[in-house]
Amino acid sequence: MKKIVLSLALCIGFVLASNAQEKKPKFGIKFTGYVKTDIYFDSRQTVSIRDGQFLLYPKNELPDMNDEDINAKSSFNMLSIQSRIRLNITGPDAFGAKTSGAIEGEFFGHAAGQINEFRLRHAFVKLDWTNTQLLVGQYWHPLFVTGCYPGTVSFNTGAPFTPFTRNPQIRLTQKFNDLKVMFSVITQRDFVSNGPLGPGTRYLRNSVLPALNLRLEYGVSNQEKGTQFLAGISGNYKMLTPRIVTPEDYKTNNTVSSFAAIGYIKYVFKPVTVKLFGTYAGDTYNLTMIGGYAVENIADTVTGFEDYTPIKTFAIWAEIHTNKKKYQIGLFAGYSKNLGAGKDVTGPYFARGSNIGYAYRISPRFIYNVGKFRIAPELEYTVAGYGTTQADGTVTDISAVGNFRVLLGVYFFF
């Protein structure tokens, strides 16, 4: 009898333990990231961020008293501030969805005087149902497509020829077989708009309405053949309130609205990957691109009320690279054109590169991987066409200025 009771007790205990184990919430944190050092030489002075590491384009010619170009001065630097840490977090299901989250940061700092300080890149939570996903937090802007972006060694990742920005957002994605429909509401934090008081988040915050984005993406893949096709389009609406008070101390609520559109295609063949990406947009300052907006006119000279209009920008880039795991050869090429306002404006301009008519870049690279170690040399030739800004915001009498960058990236992944 005792053996029977003992056996029953053991069975009951085993069942209870098994049920308890099955009901136990799954929670975990995985650390990933890399250590990276950039070693780079520039043939002239550049418009860039963080001691030249995030390169945009070369500075314009600046003649001295002897008519010699002051900015025709080369430079050299080494930085490790792009080194990165990421925490991937998993947790128990909620609302019938799988839950996850991520926190990612680097030592890029929030401003030039804060280099080496830790700053937040991503911080978001996700709820994943079978065909629906909800993301809440700071992540890449929907105009930066994680499935189709430049794979450059340079930290600029193709900027200013492609949108580059991370933003607090609420993003809802719905899958319909091979089609994804994504809707996002977006605010600003690190990548901000410009205005009369300088760059900041106040212009979008004071508009109350967050930026809105809709994206459609179609993707198919064949694992046996090692092929993939991805294509998508996205539209973005943003409204800013440049001032809440005029220089003459009158309350004002005048706004400036802008639209942005992108289209992209990516083909992955077994030996190579090919990407093509185009942008047509107004007021692209917060996207780390050439452009912004301007004062169109003074609507009332007594009160100082201003009307505004966006400066339109067109940009396109293409890339091709091999798909070997041990080594990769790649080539990036980008072009951007200042299309102006489409009407005469009085100014001032709250824009990046308002005296640049066009810019382009050609950048070959070689990536070599040995286990977790990577060494990656890259050449980057960037040209900016500086000239005279016309009444409609376009630029004429253009003179091309070029910079040649030699970059070596050294990584260790973990």
Residue pairs with C-beta under 8 A, 6 or more apart in sequence:
25 91
25 92
26 90
26 91
26 92
27 90
27 91
27 92
28 89
28 90
29 87
29 88
29 89
30 87
30 88
30 89
31 85
31 86
31 87
31 414
32 86
32 88
32 413
32 414
33 83
33 84
33 85
33 86
33 104
33 413
33 414
34 83
34 84
34 411
34 412
34 413
34 414
35 80
35 83
35 411
35 412
35 414
36 80
36 82
36 83
36 84
36 409
36 410
36 411
36 412
37 78
37 79
37 80
37 409
37 410
38 53
38 78
38 79
38 80
38 82
38 155
38 407
38 408
38 409
39 77
39 78
39 407
39 408
39 409
39 410
40 52
40 53
40 76
40 77
40 78
40 405
40 406
40 407
40 408
41 74
41 75
41 76
41 405
41 406
41 407
42 52
42 55
42 74
42 75
42 76
42 403
42 404
42 405
43 74
43 402
43 403
43 404
43 405
44 58
44 59
44 71
44 72
44 73
44 74
44 401
44 402
44 403
45 58
45 59
45 70
45 71
45 72
45 73
45 75
46 52
46 55
46 56
46 57
46 58
46 59
46 403
47 56
47 57
47 58
47 59
47 353
48 54
48 55
48 56
49 56
49 112
50 79
50 81
50 108
50 109
50 112
50 115
51 77
51 79
51 112
51 115
52 75
52 77
53 77
53 79
53 81
53 82
53 155
54 155
54 156
54 159
55 154
55 156
55 380
55 382
55 403
55 405
56 156
56 159
56 160
56 288
56 352
57 160
57 353
57 356
57 359
57 382
57 383
57 384
57 403
58 71
58 382
58 383
58 384
58 401
58 402
58 403
59 71
59 401
60 71
60 355
60 384
60 386
60 401
61 69
61 71
61 72
61 386
61 399
61 401
62 69
62 70
62 71
63 69
63 70
64 70
79 115
80 107
81 106
81 107
81 108
81 109
81 115
81 116
82 106
82 107
82 108
82 155
83 106
83 107
84 104
84 105
84 106
84 121
85 104
85 105
85 106
86 102
86 103
86 104
86 105
86 122
87 102
87 103
87 104
88 100
88 101
88 102
89 100
89 101
89 102
89 103
90 99
90 100
91 99
91 100
91 101
92 99
93 99
94 127
95 127
96 129
97 127
97 128
97 129
97 132
97 134
98 127
98 128
98 129
99 125
99 126
99 127
99 128
100 125
100 126
100 128
101 124
101 125
101 126
101 137
102 122
102 123
102 124
103 120
103 122
103 123
104 120
104 121
104 122
104 123
105 118
105 119
105 120
105 121
106 118
106 119
106 121
107 115
107 116
107 117
107 118
107 119
108 115
108 119
109 115
109 116
109 117
109 119
110 117
110 119
110 190
119 190
120 138
121 138
121 166
122 137
122 138
122 139
122 140
122 166
123 137
123 138
124 135
124 136
124 137
124 138
124 139
125 135
125 136
125 137
126 133
126 134
126 135
126 136
127 133
127 134
131 174
131 175
131 176
132 172
132 173
132 174
132 175
133 171
133 172
133 173
133 175
134 170
134 171
134 172
134 173
135 169
135 170
135 171
135 172
135 173
136 169
136 170
136 171
137 168
137 169
138 166
138 167
138 168
138 169
138 189
139 166
139 167
139 169
139 171
140 146
140 165
140 166
140 167
141 163
141 165
141 166
141 167
141 169
141 186
141 191
141 213
141 287
142 169
142 171
142 182
142 184
142 186
142 213
142 215
142 234
142 236
143 163
143 165
143 213
143 234
143 236
143 260
143 262
143 279
143 287
144 162
144 163
144 164
144 165
144 166
145 217
145 232
145 234
145 262
145 264
145 277
147 217
147 219
147 230
147 266
148 230
148 232
148 264
148 265
148 266
148 275
148 277
149 157
149 158
149 162
149 277
150 157
150 158
150 162
150 275
150 317
150 319
150 332
150 334
151 319
151 321
151 328
151 330
151 332
152 158
152 330
152 332
152 363
152 365
152 378
152 380
153 365
153 367
153 376
153 377
153 378
153 407
153 409
154 363
154 378
154 380
154 405
154 407
156 164
157 164
158 164
158 317
158 332
158 334
159 288
159 289
160 288
160 289
160 290
160 315
160 336
160 352
160 353
160 359
161 289
161 315
161 316
161 317
161 334
161 335
161 336
161 359
161 360
161 361
162 277
162 279
162 289
162 315
162 317
162 334
163 260
163 262
163 279
163 281
163 284
163 287
163 288
163 289
164 191
164 287
164 288
164 289
165 191
165 286
165 287
165 288
166 189
166 190
166 191
167 186
167 187
167 188
167 189
167 191
167 211
168 186
168 187
168 188
168 189
169 184
169 185
169 186
169 187
170 184
170 185
171 182
171 183
171 184
172 182
172 183
172 184
173 180
173 181
173 182
174 180
174 181
174 182
178 218
178 219
178 220
179 216
179 217
179 218
180 215
180 216
180 217
180 218
180 219
181 214
181 215
181 216
182 213
182 214
182 215
182 216
182 217
183 212
183 213
183 214
183 215
184 212
184 213
184 214
184 215
185 210
185 211
185 212
185 213
186 210
186 211
186 212
186 213
187 201
187 204
187 205
187 210
187 211
188 201
188 204
188 205
188 211
188 286
189 201
191 286
191 287
191 288
192 199
192 200
192 201
192 203
192 204
192 286
193 199
193 200
193 201
193 203
193 204
193 238
193 240
193 283
193 285
193 286
193 292
193 350
194 203
194 285
194 286
194 292
194 350
194 351
194 352
195 202
195 203
195 240
195 242
195 243
195 350
196 242
196 243
196 350
199 285
203 240
203 241
203 242
204 210
204 211
204 238
204 239
204 240
206 241
206 244
207 239
207 240
207 241
207 255
209 239
211 236
211 237
211 238
211 239
212 236
212 237
212 238
213 234
213 235
213 236
213 237
214 234
214 235
215 232
215 233
215 234
215 235
216 232
216 233
216 234
217 230
217 231
217 232
218 230
218 231
218 232
219 228
219 229
219 230
219 231
220 228
220 229
221 227
221 228
221 229
221 268
222 228
225 270
226 268
226 269
226 270
226 323
227 267
227 268
227 269
227 270
228 266
228 267
228 268
229 266
229 267
229 268
230 264
230 265
230 266
231 264
231 265
231 266
232 262
232 263
232 264
233 261
233 262
233 263
233 264
234 261
234 262
234 263
235 259
235 260
235 261
236 259
236 260
236 261
236 281
237 257
237 258
237 259
238 257
238 258
238 259
238 260
238 283
238 286
239 255
239 256
239 257
239 258
240 255
240 256
240 257
240 258
240 283
240 293
240 308
241 253
241 254
241 255
242 254
242 255
242 256
242 293
242 306
242 308
242 350
243 252
243 254
243 306
244 251
244 252
244 253
245 251
245 252
246 252
246 303
246 304
246 305
246 306
247 304
248 302
248 303
248 304
250 303
250 304
250 305
252 303
252 304
252 305
252 306
254 299
254 305
254 306
254 307
254 308
255 308
256 283
256 293
256 308
256 309
256 310
257 310
258 281
258 282
258 283
258 293
258 310
259 281
259 282
260 279
260 280
260 281
260 282
260 284
260 287
261 279
261 280
261 281
262 277
262 278
262 279
262 280
262 281
263 277
263 278
264 275
264 276
264 277
264 278
265 275
265 276
265 277
266 273
266 274
266 275
266 276
267 273
267 274
267 275
268 323
269 323
270 323
271 322
271 323
272 320
272 321
272 322
272 323
273 319
273 320
273 321
273 322
273 323
274 318
274 319
274 320
275 317
275 318
275 319
275 320
276 316
276 317
276 318
277 316
277 317
277 318
278 314
278 315
278 316
279 289
279 313
279 314
279 315
279 316
280 312
280 313
280 314
281 287
281 289
281 291
281 312
281 313
282 291
282 293
282 310
282 311
282 312
282 313
283 291
283 292
283 293
283 310
283 311
284 290
284 291
284 292
284 313
284 352
285 291
285 292
285 293
285 350
285 351
285 352
289 313
289 315
289 336
289 352
290 313
290 315
290 336
290 338
290 351
290 352
290 353
290 356
290 359
291 310
291 311
291 312
291 313
291 338
291 351
291 352
291 353
292 310
292 311
292 349
292 350
292 351
292 352
292 354
293 308
293 309
293 310
293 311
293 349
293 350
293 351
294 308
294 309
294 311
294 341
294 345
294 346
294 347
294 348
294 349
294 350
294 351
294 354
294 393
295 306
295 307
295 308
295 345
295 346
295 347
295 348
296 306
296 307
296 308
296 309
296 341
296 343
296 345
296 346
297 306
297 307
297 345
297 346
298 304
298 305
298 306
298 307
298 346
299 305
299 306
299 307
309 341
309 342
309 343
309 345
310 341
311 338
311 339
311 340
311 341
311 349
311 351
311 354
311 393
312 339
312 340
312 341
312 342
313 336
313 337
313 338
313 339
314 336
314 337
314 339
315 334
315 335
315 336
315 337
316 334
316 335
316 336
317 332
317 333
317 334
317 335
318 332
318 333
318 334
319 330
319 331
319 332
319 333
320 330
320 331
321 328
321 329
321 330
321 331
321 365
322 328
322 329
322 330
325 369
326 368
326 369
326 370
327 366
327 367
327 368
327 369
328 365
328 366
328 367
329 364
329 365
329 366
329 367
330 364
330 365
330 366
330 367
331 362
331 363
331 364
331 365
332 361
332 362
332 363
332 364
332 365
333 360
333 361
333 362
333 363
334 360
334 361
335 358
335 359
335 360
335 361
336 358
336 359
336 360
337 357
337 358
338 353
338 354
338 356
338 357
338 358
338 393
338 394
338 395
339 394
340 390
340 392
340 393
340 394
340 395
341 392
341 393
342 392
342 393
343 392
344 391
344 392
345 391
345 392
345 393
349 389
349 393
353 359
353 384
354 389
354 393
355 386
355 387
355 388
355 389
355 395
356 384
356 385
356 386
356 387
356 395
357 385
357 386
357 387
357 394
357 395
357 396
357 398
358 384
358 385
358 398
359 382
359 383
359 384
359 385
360 382
360 383
361 380
361 381
361 382
361 383
362 380
362 381
363 378
363 379
363 380
363 381
364 378
364 379
365 376
365 377
365 378
365 379
366 376
366 377
366 378
367 374
367 376
368 374
368 375
368 376
372 412
372 413
372 414
373 411
373 412
374 409
374 410
374 411
374 412
374 413
375 408
375 409
375 410
375 411
376 408
376 409
376 410
376 411
377 406
377 407
377 408
377 409
378 407
378 408
378 409
379 404
379 405
379 406
379 407
380 404
380 405
380 407
381 402
381 403
381 404
381 405
382 402
382 403
382 405
383 400
383 401
383 402
383 403
384 400
384 401
384 402
385 395
385 398
385 399
385 400
385 401
386 395
386 398
386 399
386 400
386 401
387 395
387 396
387 397
387 398
387 399
388 395
388 396
388 397
389 395
390 396
